[in-house]
């Protein structure tokens, strides 16, 4: 499965033309949804042992941990359909990231 961001992914324009562009319904996990959809469509991914990008910590996915986890779960359910599995994984991720989730003041 896909659990990371597409920051290090190079995506051909033809793949976007075929599968569509990033979803506006999941702004935090749009890249995850796109990559999962590509996998489901049987698209091939290749690994390059090169640095093509770096992940920063100032984006929404870093500052809104709960939102990022929730949208990632929704993307996985939308593509995979196994909601019980993904809800269970979501709760495990909540436990693992509890220290990063901001509490309302």
Secondary structure, DSSP 8 states (H G I E B T S, - for coil): ---S-STT----HHHHHHH----SSSTTTHHHHHHHHHHHTT------SS------SSSHHHH-HHHHHHHHHHHHHHHH--HHHHHHHHHHHHHHTGGGS----
